[in-house]
Amino acid sequence: MYLAFEELPADIKQQIAELTINHDASLDSGGNPRADFKGTGANHPIVRTHPVTGRKCLYVNPLCTDGIEGMPDAEGKPLLEELYSLCTRPELTYRHHWRKGDLLMWDNCSALHIAVMDYALPQRRRMHRTTITGTVPF
């Protein structure tokens, strides 16, 4: 998401610099309500400054972003679609090809991620998730 932000034209960087998105994690990747979800949505800046590195990155997600705060959908949706298409360009993505014993870690402050079922049943994916409390996005 660092590279996606850095690739933006200056006028779009300026346009989104102070904008905030509505983030709603109550739906799963198929758009269905999560049975175990407890909580409400939150507002986050579209451009986030990493609390450790100080680098700016995009902080949007097509599965969880539910519009731009204070912006009509007719204006906000095309802008978000432009950001999503940039974030998912192949040259800005990493695809892990799993092998037995692999461990993968990423920084949620600056990575857009999705699980892909790239294995055949009856194989199973075994995952342990650890989440560390972070800072308030800025």
Secondary structure, 3 states (H helix, E strand, C coil): CHHHHHHCCHHHHHHHCCCEEEECCCECCCCCECCCCCCCCEEEECEEECCCCCCEEECCCCCCEEEECCCCHHHHHHHHHHHHHHHCCHHHCCCCCCCCCCCCCCCCCCCCCCCCCCCCCCCCCCCCCCCCCCCCCC
